[in-house]
Amino acid sequence: MLFINGFVGKSALFDHFAKIAASDYLMPLAFSAVIFAIWFIGRDITERRRYQRATLIAATAIGLANLAVDIIDSAYDRPRPFDQLADSMTLLFYRSTDPSFPANPMAVVFAIAMAVMLADRRIGWWLMAFATIYSVLRIYVGSFYPTDVIGGAIIGILAALLAWFLFELIKPVPELVLRLLRGIGVA
């Protein structure tokens, strides 16, 4: 944590980039835009259905990940690094008041990345790479410890796998929902 945060102040341009890229909005919004976009793409109907199913799995995974983070946060209130290491680090970000572990933003972006990876490995790997960069930047700006982002990533990935498993268990229900949405012109 202190090693990564120790680079703060070495480059004003990178610090500015890190503050923007590590914000609570840019990456989660970009990841949400990806799952919105893949809802509408596909070279053929089979690929389009696979992507639409991935979008539903991603939305479910986000809900499961947020639920898991809320449960852990209510049981374990880990202070943020800037509260515990204020004299040893530089904070480039606002002072969050929620618990540090697990990192909820990481749970969300890794849930989306894993859900998309189950449908399309190429897009999924790109999302995993950006989620990893986002994680490192959140450590860099002083918001999270490395274990916080690792915990969030694990929760997100497991949430996506659980959502996929649930969709497999009740396969006719999501297919019916997609058929209904196609019937009204939304899919």
Secondary structure, 3 states (H helix, E strand, C coil): CHHHHCCCCCCHHHHHHHHHHCCCCHHHHHHHHHHHHHHHCCCCHHHHHHHHHHHHHHHHHHHHHHHHHHHHHHHCCCCCHHHHCCCCCCCCCCCCCCCCCCCHHHHHHHHHHHHHHHHCHHHHHHHHHHHHHHHHHHHHCCCCCHHHHHHHHHHHHHHHHHHHHHHHHCCHHHHHHHHHHHHCCCC
